[in-house]
Amino acid sequence: MAKKIYVGNIPFQTSEDDLKELFEKHGTVLSAKIVTDRHTGRSRGFGFVEMEDDDAIKAIEALNGSDFSGRPLRVNEARERTN
């Protein structure tokens, strides 16, 4: 089963490929998406990565708080959005 991971405090110049590459060191990445502003198309500084359960747990433990391009990443299991 796949787990969705929230990744916050991403440097604005980071691409989805950069994000995927970072997480691939910890397992197979099923998808990587950086959330962009609807009007400007610029990064909003966070995104989501989807990985298999075991790989996701390892990636969260390894990357939460780690430095990425000078910024400490916030990495945790994504929560369902409530409106």
CYANA upper distance limits for C-alpha pairs under 8 A (distance plus 0.5 A):
  1 MET  CA     52 GLU  CA      6.33
  1 MET  CA     53 ASP  CA      6.52
  2 ALA  CA     50 GLU  CA      6.91
  2 ALA  CA     51 MET  CA      5.90
  2 ALA  CA     52 GLU  CA      4.81
  2 ALA  CA     53 ASP  CA      5.99
  3 LYS  CA     50 GLU  CA      6.12
  3 LYS  CA     51 MET  CA      6.02
  3 LYS  CA     52 GLU  CA      6.40
  3 LYS  CA     53 ASP  CA      5.94
  3 LYS  CA     56 ALA  CA      6.88
  3 LYS  CA     77 GLU  CA      7.84
  4 LYS  CA     48 PHE  CA      7.08
  4 LYS  CA     49 VAL  CA      6.35
  4 LYS  CA     50 GLU  CA      5.02
  4 LYS  CA     51 MET  CA      7.19
  4 LYS  CA     56 ALA  CA      8.42
  4 LYS  CA     77 GLU  CA      6.71
  4 LYS  CA     78 ALA  CA      6.01
  5 ILE  CA     48 PHE  CA      5.92
  5 ILE  CA     49 VAL  CA      5.61
  5 ILE  CA     50 GLU  CA      6.54
  5 ILE  CA     51 MET  CA      8.25
  5 ILE  CA     56 ALA  CA      7.68
  5 ILE  CA     60 ILE  CA      8.19
  5 ILE  CA     75 VAL  CA      7.40
  5 ILE  CA     76 ASN  CA      6.23
  5 ILE  CA     77 GLU  CA      5.03
  5 ILE  CA     78 ALA  CA      5.36
  6 TYR  CA     46 PHE  CA      8.02
  6 TYR  CA     47 GLY  CA      6.61
  6 TYR  CA     48 PHE  CA      5.30
  6 TYR  CA     49 VAL  CA      7.26
  6 TYR  CA     74 ARG  CA      8.27
  6 TYR  CA     75 VAL  CA      6.18
  6 TYR  CA     76 ASN  CA      5.91
  6 TYR  CA     77 GLU  CA      6.28
  6 TYR  CA     78 ALA  CA      5.22
  7 VAL  CA     46 PHE  CA      6.06
  7 VAL  CA     47 GLY  CA      5.73
  7 VAL  CA     48 PHE  CA      6.24
  7 VAL  CA     49 VAL  CA      7.89
  7 VAL  CA     73 LEU  CA      7.27
  7 VAL  CA     74 ARG  CA      6.15
  7 VAL  CA     75 VAL  CA      5.17
  7 VAL  CA     76 ASN  CA      7.38
  8 GLY  CA     45 GLY  CA      6.88
  8 GLY  CA     46 PHE  CA      4.86
  8 GLY  CA     47 GLY  CA      7.06
  8 GLY  CA     73 LEU  CA      6.33
  8 GLY  CA     74 ARG  CA      5.24
  8 GLY  CA     75 VAL  CA      6.87
  9 ASN  CA     45 GLY  CA      5.97
  9 ASN  CA     46 PHE  CA      6.46
  9 ASN  CA     71 ARG  CA      7.24
  9 ASN  CA     72 PRO  CA      7.30
  9 ASN  CA     73 LEU  CA      5.85
  9 ASN  CA     74 ARG  CA      6.71
 10 ILE  CA     14 THR  CA      7.38
 10 ILE  CA     45 GLY  CA      5.27
 10 ILE  CA     46 PHE  CA      6.02
 10 ILE  CA     47 GLY  CA      8.29
 10 ILE  CA     68 PHE  CA      8.12
 10 ILE  CA     71 ARG  CA      7.65
 10 ILE  CA     73 LEU  CA      6.96
 11 PRO  CA     45 GLY  CA      6.66
 11 PRO  CA     68 PHE  CA      8.27
 11 PRO  CA     69 SER  CA      7.35
 11 PRO  CA     71 ARG  CA      7.37
 12 PHE  CA     42 ARG  CA      8.21
 12 PHE  CA     43 SER  CA      6.02
 12 PHE  CA     44 ARG  CA      7.64
 12 PHE  CA     45 GLY  CA      6.09
 13 GLN  CA     43 SER  CA      8.14
 14 THR  CA     18 ASP  CA      6.56
 14 THR  CA     19 LEU  CA      7.52
 15 SER  CA     19 LEU  CA      6.94
 15 SER  CA     34 ILE  CA      7.90
 16 GLU  CA     20 LYS  CA      6.63
 16 GLU  CA     32 ALA  CA      6.35
 16 GLU  CA     33 LYS  CA      6.25
 16 GLU  CA     34 ILE  CA      6.43
 17 ASP  CA     21 GLU  CA      6.55
 17 ASP  CA     32 ALA  CA      8.10
 18 ASP  CA     22 LEU  CA      6.75
 19 LEU  CA     23 PHE  CA      6.96
 19 LEU  CA     32 ALA  CA      7.08
 20 LYS  CA     24 GLU  CA      6.52
 20 LYS  CA     29 VAL  CA      7.02
 20 LYS  CA     31 SER  CA      7.92
 20 LYS  CA     32 ALA  CA      6.07
 20 LYS  CA     49 VAL  CA      7.98
 21 GLU  CA     25 LYS  CA      7.51
 23 PHE  CA     27 GLY  CA      7.41
 23 PHE  CA     28 THR  CA      8.44
 23 PHE  CA     29 VAL  CA      7.25
 23 PHE  CA     49 VAL  CA      8.45
 23 PHE  CA     59 ALA  CA      7.07
 24 GLU  CA     28 THR  CA      6.16
 24 GLU  CA     29 VAL  CA      6.32
 26 HIS  CA     55 ASP  CA      6.64
 26 HIS  CA     56 ALA  CA      8.37
 26 HIS  CA     58 LYS  CA      6.99
 26 HIS  CA     59 ALA  CA      5.86
 27 GLY  CA     51 MET  CA      7.92
 27 GLY  CA     52 GLU  CA      8.49
 27 GLY  CA     55 ASP  CA      5.54
 27 GLY  CA     56 ALA  CA      8.14
 27 GLY  CA     59 ALA  CA      8.13
 28 THR  CA     51 MET  CA      6.65
 28 THR  CA     52 GLU  CA      7.59
 28 THR  CA     55 ASP  CA      7.52
 29 VAL  CA     49 VAL  CA      7.59
 29 VAL  CA     50 GLU  CA      6.56
 29 VAL  CA     51 MET  CA      5.44
 29 VAL  CA     52 GLU  CA      8.19
 30 LEU  CA     49 VAL  CA      8.03
 30 LEU  CA     50 GLU  CA      5.77
 30 LEU  CA     51 MET  CA      5.90
 30 LEU  CA     52 GLU  CA      8.21
 31 SER  CA     49 VAL  CA      6.12
 31 SER  CA     50 GLU  CA      5.60
 31 SER  CA     51 MET  CA      7.85
 32 ALA  CA     47 GLY  CA      8.01
 32 ALA  CA     48 PHE  CA      6.37
 32 ALA  CA     49 VAL  CA      4.87
 32 ALA  CA     50 GLU  CA      6.96
 33 LYS  CA     47 GLY  CA      5.97
 33 LYS  CA     48 PHE  CA      5.80
 33 LYS  CA     49 VAL  CA      6.87
 34 ILE  CA     43 SER  CA      7.21
 34 ILE  CA     44 ARG  CA      8.29
 34 ILE  CA     45 GLY  CA      8.10
 34 ILE  CA     46 PHE  CA      6.53
 34 ILE  CA     47 GLY  CA      4.57
 34 ILE  CA     48 PHE  CA      6.96
 35 VAL  CA     43 SER  CA      6.50
 35 VAL  CA     44 ARG  CA      6.34
 35 VAL  CA     45 GLY  CA      7.81
 35 VAL  CA     46 PHE  CA      6.51
 35 VAL  CA     47 GLY  CA      5.69
 35 VAL  CA     48 PHE  CA      8.40
 36 THR  CA     40 THR  CA      8.42
 36 THR  CA     41 GLY  CA      5.87
 36 THR  CA     42 ARG  CA      5.71
 36 THR  CA     43 SER  CA      4.78
 36 THR  CA     44 ARG  CA      5.71
 37 ASP  CA     41 GLY  CA      5.47
 37 ASP  CA     42 ARG  CA      5.96
 37 ASP  CA     43 SER  CA      6.76
 37 ASP  CA     44 ARG  CA      6.53
 48 PHE  CA     78 ALA  CA      8.23
 50 GLU  CA     56 ALA  CA      8.13
 51 MET  CA     55 ASP  CA      6.69
 51 MET  CA     56 ALA  CA      5.77
 52 GLU  CA     56 ALA  CA      6.38
 53 ASP  CA     57 ILE  CA      6.83
 54 ASP  CA     58 LYS  CA      6.96
 55 ASP  CA     59 ALA  CA      6.60
 56 ALA  CA     60 ILE  CA      6.59
 57 ILE  CA     61 GLU  CA      6.78
 58 LYS  CA     62 ALA  CA      6.60
 59 ALA  CA     63 LEU  CA      6.31
 60 ILE  CA     64 ASN  CA      6.14
 60 ILE  CA     75 VAL  CA      6.14
 60 ILE  CA     76 ASN  CA      6.27
 60 ILE  CA     77 GLU  CA      8.06
 62 ALA  CA     66 SER  CA      8.02
 63 LEU  CA     73 LEU  CA      7.47
 63 LEU  CA     74 ARG  CA      8.41
 63 LEU  CA     75 VAL  CA      6.97
 64 ASN  CA     72 PRO  CA      8.31
 64 ASN  CA     73 LEU  CA      6.26
 64 ASN  CA     74 ARG  CA      5.70
 64 ASN  CA     75 VAL  CA      5.03
 64 ASN  CA     76 ASN  CA      7.55
 65 GLY  CA     72 PRO  CA      5.52
 65 GLY  CA     73 LEU  CA      5.53
 65 GLY  CA     74 ARG  CA      6.26
 65 GLY  CA     75 VAL  CA      7.83
 66 SER  CA     71 ARG  CA      8.47
 66 SER  CA     72 PRO  CA      5.76
 66 SER  CA     73 LEU  CA      6.15
 67 ASP  CA     71 ARG  CA      5.78
 67 ASP  CA     72 PRO  CA      5.00
 67 ASP  CA     73 LEU  CA      6.82
 68 PHE  CA     72 PRO  CA      6.72
 68 PHE  CA     73 LEU  CA      7.07
